[in-house]
Amino acid sequence: MKQISLEQELKQNAYPGRGIVIGRSEDGTRAVAAYFIMGRSGNSRNRIFVEDGEGIRTQAFDPARLEDPSLIIYKPVRVLGNKTIITNGDQTDTIYDGMDHQMTFEQSLRSRTFEPDAPNYTPRISGIMHIEKGGYSYAMSIIKSNNGNTDSCLRFTYAYENPASGEGHFIHTYLHDGNPLPSFEGEPKAIDITGTINEFTNMVWESLNEENKVALFVRFIDIASGAVETRIRNKNQ
């Protein structure tokens, strides 16, 4: 698959929804992850990312304006030993609990389906990073309806071993804006990863649609030492 510019991919899409990027830094020394959320409704936009232990959680920026919290308040990132789990919903906890009981990433997700938010039926996108003895691999998953048919659930998992320097993959919930919102199609997009953590964070944040972007999480993990650097950007401050 041809590697494309993440910057251009984000700038050309006003509403990819929620997105996960996982890959390897340009200098080859760090595992890279990013997760962003966007919103069209006031409820979706009324959110920020906050640190929660080794991971993060979403919370209402203005609690008085919080409406239905069921699909917007969750822990997008959790850490289990040498594994970092990233998702767009509370399936983060499902994966964490399953893998803590010796299940695989894919097995853990078998109990989950797409979100019940008719008519969009938002896909559940998930990623996991695994660093061990200087080696690095990751996987991505998408669970979605079969073109809006709620009786048919489609499950896809993609695994990547020892990614090249400056290489990553990008998966997001929606192809683009619309009513209803069309689900992501195809395998995760091969994208470039460039710069330091600050440069990469700035590029992603500035490339997201100004009206729709809500929050961004970026993490660089030193593959040799396990040292972690994290950046969080919130539109609501």
Beta strands, then each sheet from edge to edge (+ up, - down):
strand 1: 19-24
strand 2: 30-38
strand 3: 47-52
strand 4: 55-60
strand 5: 77-80
strand 6: 83-87
strand 7: 124-132
strand 8: 135-146
strand 9: 149-161
strand 10: 167-172
strand 11: 189-192
strand 12: 213-222
strand 13: 228-234
sheet 1: 11+ 10- 1+ 2- 12+ 13-
sheet 2: 3+ 4-
sheet 3: 5+ 6- 7+ 8- 9+
end
